[in-house]
Amino acid sequence: MEVIKIALAKGRLAEKSVDLFESIGVVFSQFHEESRKLIFKSDHQQFEMILVKATDVATYVENGAADIGVAGKDTLLESEADVYEVIDLGFGKCRFAVAGKEDTDLNGMIKPRIASKYPKVTTDYFEQKGKQIETIKLNGSVELAPLVGLSDAIVDIVETGGTLKENGLVVLEDMVQSSARLICNKASFKTKGESIQPFIENVQDMIKQSEGEKANA
Amino acid sequence: MKFTQQLPKGVADLFSQDYQLKQQVIEDLKQLNRQYGFRQIQTPTFEYYDLFINLPGTMDTDQMIKMVDHDGKILVLRPDATIPITRMVASSYNDDHPESKLSYVTNIFRMENGESDVFSRSFMQVGVEHFGKACVEVDVEMIALAIESFKKVGLDRFQLDIGQATYFKALIGEAGLSTEDQLIVQEKIEQKNLPELKQLLEEFQLDEEIKNVLLQLPHLFGTSEAVLNQADELAINSKMKEAVQYLRDVYSLVDQLGYGAFISIDLGLINHLNYYTGVVFQGFIYDFGKPVIQGGRYDDLPPYFGMQQDAIGFGVYVDDLIAALKARGLLQNQTSPTILVYAAEWAEGFKVARELRRLGFEVEITKEVPSSNNAFVIDLNTKTIQTPQSNEKKTYTNMEDLTQKVGVIYGSN
């Protein structure tokens, strides 16, 4: 039997995904027991899970190093990976937002500097608005940039807004919503369809079912 | 390493072993294309930028590698094989002989970011184009040739995914969307991104009937005729029905030829290059992450060059194909051993080598005593032939005797 490789982002998304897979009968018992390993076989040996950096999930799947992946829409927008994006899993919800100090007037600035971990999303957003900006690529602690004068504002993902608040920043503009997506390599989808498509359908059914329960509750 | 010795991203050197493997694969494909009646041609490495930008929605102009000519005109390195060939065919088009079957082996240049792929900016494509005839048989022969191309290089697990661009185009044409919005819808369908497609169609406030069919498109795939039946039921106009019927004819003929097992159908496959009009297809190799063959019908392209002609073609991404073959251990160097001529006098050695080379052998001349007993050595001093992997030495009398014996030994190796 062919082994299907699933790439997951280390951390919360992986835990949520493993729970979801468990509910459709794809169990990774080892995942709970050991924490340092990066490769796990499912109990029935049919699936293999690899744990990678969130921003790398799309790369693994696009190149076929993994057949399936769970990635945040935020990372997919940034990477523009050529993959099938089949299911909105509904968890890992967050939104992109432009944030800055309370009195920031971006429209009044000729060419504001925007710092972000997502330079592509940032550039695309302001291009669509027809606003010229200067994008500054950062790798972390983006909230710091407006405070120390590195940038006029930031583009980042916001879940609760807590981090922004603690650093004295506010949301200036809401951008797109993001959530976890089940993605699939296009070649795998076709050449390993017999194994992959039932898996996708099962996940789809499970998501629909749990959404229905939420709606009823 | 010094900057001057580095290579730009997305290009790579090929050393002799890899180059030879590449040539073997290309030769295999070329031979097959010839056997199917395609004649090889060549277009220039660079052409005017205007050739490519005047074709709406075909190529990302940002991805073209540009240069400036003496007179200030912009040139681009060939970013696509099909467009220049169509231009070429149109330039010499003759109504009396509308049909032409052409093949090419060519480098394609694109300004992709090239960080993860050494061949992303300069890659080789082998392909075929068939102008001047549109019928089921021509399309089926193209699909058959694509399948035979995979078989020719030794593959047995692959899939040819066939779509029908007309089905989508006839549907979206009724939606009254701008070209830009149509492309966004197309992108979501090609990603099988149902959640976002749904959201998008809500925003566009499309007609319910059109919307429902669009939402079904990502699901219209599979390996049986059931998909076609479903597509037929969903069709909302005669053009869509015809498109399904055409695909059905293609499918059943392909199946009749014994290729059914390699075929899958996907109405959600439209193809990123907007010039495709009818049957489109992509070839996937099992356990290889990207399509290795891309092709389809592009009847809308020739009219841009003033030629009312139908056309269909496909290209094989040779570098990707080689990577897939290597991963499967399907590529081996077919090297023949080099013959060493050992002579005290170089000139004497050269004369013997020249005769053997004339007969087609690969020969080197040496003045040093050959150390390895794994070599194929002709010792002019002792008039002996030593064969590889044996200590046995054969003697020879004259040149004629030598060439005859070498031929026998060479043939048995």
Boltz contact constraints between the chains, C-beta under 6 A:
constraints:
  - contact:
      token1: [A, 63]
      token2: [B, 289]
      max_distance: 6.0
  - contact:
      token1: [A, 64]
      token2: [B, 289]
      max_distance: 6.0
  - contact:
      token1: [A, 84]
      token2: [B, 191]
      max_distance: 6.0
  - contact:
      token1: [A, 84]
      token2: [B, 192]
      max_distance: 6.0
  - contact:
      token1: [A, 85]
      token2: [B, 191]
      max_distance: 6.0
  - contact:
      token1: [A, 85]
      token2: [B, 193]
      max_distance: 6.0
  - contact:
      token1: [A, 86]
      token2: [B, 192]
      max_distance: 6.0
  - contact:
      token1: [A, 88]
      token2: [B, 195]
      max_distance: 6.0
  - contact:
      token1: [A, 185]
      token2: [B, 289]
      max_distance: 6.0
  - contact:
      token1: [A, 187]
      token2: [B, 284]
      max_distance: 6.0
  - contact:
      token1: [A, 187]
      token2: [B, 289]
      max_distance: 6.0
  - contact:
      token1: [A, 190]
      token2: [B, 159]
      max_distance: 6.0
  - contact:
      token1: [A, 190]
      token2: [B, 161]
      max_distance: 6.0
  - contact:
      token1: [A, 190]
      token2: [B, 264]
      max_distance: 6.0
  - contact:
      token1: [A, 190]
      token2: [B, 284]
      max_distance: 6.0
  - contact:
      token1: [A, 191]
      token2: [B, 159]
      max_distance: 6.0
  - contact:
      token1: [A, 191]
      token2: [B, 284]
      max_distance: 6.0
  - contact:
      token1: [A, 191]
      token2: [B, 286]
      max_distance: 6.0
